[in-house]
Amino acid sequence: VAAREGFGGPDAPMATDLYLSILLRWPALYPRGQSGWYDLAKFPALLALAKAVEARPSMTACSMAEGLGSTPLSNPSLPTPPEGSAL
């Protein structure tokens, strides 16, 4: 994502970038069976933001801890938390 007003870009994400990227996960998954309308690929800047955020070490660690898979934002799947996690 090229740096522009309101967005910090992949090297310096702002809190809003991080929050927005997390919000992109929900319409891809919920409500179950009714998310076929959602295609993040139609929004290249948002897809790039999602990929940049999910590549950050902090997001990788979070994704592993929560069982979110390797593409939790750009191509999300339902969580599969590790054994012992609360559901």
Buried (B, 14 or more C-beta within 10 A) or exposed (E): BEEEEEBBBBEEBEEEBBEBBBEBBEBBEEEEEEBEEEEBEEEEEBBBBBBBBBEBEEBBEBBEEBBBBEBBBBBBBEBEEEEEEEE
